[in-house]
Amino acid sequence: MSIFELHGSGKGIKEISRELGVSRNTVRKYLRVREVPERKPAPKRPSLLDPYKEKVLELVGKGVLNCVVILREIRQLGYPGGISILKEFVHPFRALRQPEAVMRYETGPGEQAQADWGEVKYIENGRKKRLYFLVLTLGYSRDMYVEFTTRSDTTSLIKCLIHGFEHFGGVPQKVLFDRMKTVVLDVDSQKNPIWNPQFLDFALTFGFIPELCHAYRAQTKGKVESGVKYVKRNFWPERKFRDLLDLNRQALTWCAEVGRRVHGTTNERPVDRFKEEKLNSLPRPDTLVRYLTEMRKVARDGFVSFNRSYYGVPWQLARKEVAVVDLGFSVEVRYQDKRVALFEKARTPGTRQSVEGQYSGIPMSAPVPRREPLGIRVQEPVVETRPLSVYAAVAGGDGR
């Protein structure tokens, strides 16, 4: 108890002095002024974060509030501290959000995967551009695959799913999608989905059952919805990349890192739970090629255009149709079911890659130029008009 409390309870100065272990004069002094002096605060010690707060505020100003991302950035500048003081500093800038209560639906090993598109923007030569990415998440283990593309059409969706299934080494029983046109065109009078025929053919070939999340209830697809947000908030901010190939390699490295972290819901690492996944086998390789192939016509110069880049083939194939197979990080060109060229996928649009011996044996004599057949327009003859007196004079008359 304090001096004032003991004095208020009826105790004298001597008793207070004895009980608190202070001198009688000290008791008298405090009772005289009726207040205890405030303790001066200890001088504030400098924080390890202080030299980096300007950079933190710069990132916060750009909308980066994920402390893992901010920590990664300031560590590159030499920050030696931990994440706790960083979280304490960033916390006031976070918007308070009231989470919506939903019932969580868990799936068994190999039972389901969830897929969805995300969209991000980046700056190139001062201009803002757009990229799409597909997140494929296994429901049981939470293992994740991410691939960036320049398009989000049905062909791109199928390619990304194939690459994801190859990454996991198998196919789940079901895959849950949002109601995107690349998957479902509409619903009939009985509310049954009318599937996109190109996508349905792919699903039947790979042996998985496509499912749709309930209309206006994206929570049924919560695992992958969280994955899209996680990519945007954790992977993408301040991400630097040379080209799409480099970006997708970084994405695979990041997925592996995430897989080694303890998941907040399962309290286990996805890489450990993945061992329990029971995925179905992939179709035969020749079946995969059909969905990764696009037909292209070879130009007169012996190059075929694919995804805004150019790949060379033997000159004998000029003006002929070839199959271009997208193998993820490489591109294969086939003619009549035989490989004629294999390239690393071009890193930047407009790149030209030649194949060895592309022009070997080409005739060196200059071809006779083919002229376009032309017609000739002939003008009507011009007839001179003379007065009648002229004709009369020639005939020897007077014109009458």
Number of C-alpha atoms within 10 A of each C-alpha: 9 10 21 16 11 16 16 10 8 10 14 13 19 14 14 22 18 11 12 13 9 12 13 15 12 13 19 15 12 14 15 9 9 11 11 12 8 6 6 6 6 6 6 6 6 8 11 14 18 10 14 16 16 11 14 23 17 11 18 17 11 11 13 21 22 19 21 15 19 23 19 12 17 18 14 9 12 10 16 11 14 12 14 9 13 19 16 10 15 17 13 9 12 12 8 8 6 6 6 6 6 9 7 10 11 11 13 13 19 21 20 24 27 28 24 20 20 18 15 14 11 15 9 8 6 7 7 9 11 12 15 15 22 24 23 28 26 28 26 22 25 25 24 27 24 26 24 23 19 13 13 19 13 16 16 18 21 20 19 24 19 22 19 21 20 13 12 18 12 19 26 25 18 17 21 21 23 23 19 15 12 19 24 20 14 14 11 9 6 6 8 9 16 13 17 16 13 14 18 17 13 17 16 11 13 22 17 19 14 20 17 18 16 13 9 9 10 15 17 21 21 17 22 27 20 14 24 23 13 13 19 16 17 20 17 17 20 14 11 11 12 9 12 20 21 13 18 19 16 18 19 16 12 17 17 16 11 17 21 14 13 14 15 8 7 12 9 16 18 22 19 14 16 19 10 13 21 16 19 17 14 19 13 9 8 8 13 19 15 12 18 21 20 15 14 16 17 23 18 13 14 22 24 28 17 19 12 12 17 20 25 27 28 21 19 15 21 18 16 14 16 24 23 25 22 19 19 16 15 13 19 18 24 18 15 9 9 10 14 17 19 18 16 14 21 22 15 14 13 13 13 15 17 16 16 11 11 17 16 10 10 10 8 6 6 6 7 6 6 6 6 6 5 6 6 5 6 6 6 6 6 6 6 5 6 8 7 10 13 11 13 13 11 10 10 8 10 11 12 6
